[in-house]
């Protein structure tokens, strides 16, 4: 536990892009996903916001593909 509070501020577009790259490094992204554009359009977002954005995007894709996902399998095929 820290006894002082340190304000590190809100990341700029480059910082947001790096955060997005970290949170999507193990995700198979569609060809239409432009992390640079997302980084530019998420002014005011902090790391937790960007992590949540990535998680929600992944969950949305799973919801859309539920009819082709085999729930008996331990993993989801990357092609789905």
C-alpha positions as CSV (number, residue, x, y, z in Angstrom):
1,X,0.0,0.0,0.0
2,X,1.3,3.5,-0.9
3,X,1.1,6.3,1.5
4,X,1.1,8.9,-1.3
5,X,-1.2,9.3,-4.3
6,X,0.6,9.8,-7.6
7,X,-1.3,11.3,-10.5
8,X,0.0,9.8,-13.7
9,X,-2.7,11.4,-15.9
10,X,-4.6,10.2,-18.9
11,X,-2.7,8.5,-21.7
12,X,-2.3,10.3,-25.0
13,X,-3.1,8.6,-28.4
14,X,0.3,6.8,-28.5
15,X,-0.2,5.6,-24.9
16,X,-3.7,4.4,-25.7
17,X,-2.4,2.5,-28.8
18,X,0.2,0.7,-26.7
19,X,-2.4,-0.2,-24.1
20,X,-4.7,-1.5,-26.8
21,X,-1.8,-3.6,-28.3
22,X,-1.1,-5.1,-24.9
23,X,-4.7,-6.1,-24.3
24,X,-5.2,-7.5,-27.8
25,X,-1.9,-9.3,-28.3
26,X,-3.5,-12.7,-27.7
27,X,-6.7,-11.9,-29.7
28,X,-7.3,-12.7,-33.4
29,X,-8.4,-9.3,-34.7
30,X,-10.5,-8.8,-37.9
31,X,-8.8,-7.2,-40.8
32,X,-11.1,-4.2,-40.4
33,X,-9.8,-3.5,-36.8
34,X,-7.6,-0.4,-36.8
35,X,-6.0,0.0,-33.4
36,X,-4.5,3.4,-34.4
37,X,-8.0,4.7,-35.2
38,X,-9.4,3.3,-31.9
39,X,-6.5,4.9,-30.0
40,X,-7.3,8.2,-31.6
41,X,-11.0,8.0,-31.0
42,X,-10.8,7.0,-27.3
43,X,-9.6,10.4,-25.8
44,X,-10.1,10.4,-22.1
45,X,-9.9,6.6,-21.7
46,X,-7.5,5.2,-19.2
47,X,-6.0,1.7,-19.1
48,X,-8.9,0.1,-17.3
49,X,-11.4,1.6,-19.8
50,X,-9.4,0.3,-22.7
51,X,-9.1,-3.2,-21.1
52,X,-12.8,-3.2,-20.6
53,X,-13.4,-2.1,-24.2
54,X,-11.3,-5.1,-25.5
55,X,-13.0,-7.6,-23.2
56,X,-16.5,-6.3,-24.2
57,X,-15.6,-6.5,-27.9
58,X,-14.4,-10.1,-27.5
59,X,-17.6,-11.0,-25.6
60,X,-19.7,-9.4,-28.3
61,X,-18.1,-11.5,-30.9
62,X,-18.7,-14.7,-28.8
63,X,-22.4,-13.7,-28.5
64,X,-22.7,-13.2,-32.2
65,X,-21.0,-16.6,-32.9
66,X,-22.8,-18.7,-30.3
67,X,-24.6,-20.8,-32.9
68,X,-21.4,-22.0,-34.4
69,X,-19.5,-22.5,-31.1
70,X,-19.3,-26.1,-29.8
71,X,-19.9,-25.8,-26.1
72,X,-18.6,-29.3,-25.5
73,X,-15.1,-28.3,-26.5
74,X,-12.6,-26.8,-23.9
75,X,-11.5,-24.1,-26.3
76,X,-13.0,-22.0,-29.0
77,X,-11.6,-22.5,-32.5
78,X,-9.8,-19.3,-33.6
79,X,-11.5,-19.5,-37.0
80,X,-14.8,-18.8,-35.4
